[in-house]
Amino acid sequence: MKELFQHAAMTDGLIVRVAVNFLPEQSRIEAGTWFWVYHIRIENESDQAVQLLTRHWRITDGRGMVNMVEGDGVVGEQPLLQPGQSHDYVSGCPLTTPHGSMEGHYTFRRHDGSQFEAAIPFFPLAAPATAG
C-alpha cells in the first residue's frame, strides 16, 4: 500500500491515503498552468459506520497564495463506510506555479450522530524541473 499511496494520515480509526502525480499532458506550461491528479483512498478501520459529509482543502501555490475549497462530499458523493470498507476517488488540481501543496480534512458523521474531522495529509505538488 505504501508504494502506491505516498502520504497517509489516521484519525479516529479512519486512514486517508493520497497518491499524487503531475500530468504534463493536462498542463499548459506556456500559459502558466500546471496540473496534478490525486487519488484518495479512505479506509474505515474503526468499529462503526461513518458517512463523509464535507471536504475542506487548503491549496497553496508556489507564491504562498492560499485557496480554501469547501463543499459537500467528494466528487458528488457522500459515501457511507462500514467498518473494514474503503472508498476511492480521483480528482485534480491546477496551479499557476510549478510547485505547491494541498492538505485539509473531511467531516464525517458516526452512526450515533456525532461528527468528527479526519485529517487529509499534507502532500506536495511538484512538477519535474523539465516541466517548468
PyMOL commands that set and color helices and strands:
alter all, ss='L'
color gray80, all
select helices_A, chain A and resi 29-31+129-131
alter helices_A, ss='H'
color red, helices_A
select strands_A, chain A and resi 7-11+14-22+34-44+50-61+66-72+80-81+86-95+99-110+115-126
alter strands_A, ss='S'
color yellow, strands_A
deselect
rebuild
show_as cartoon
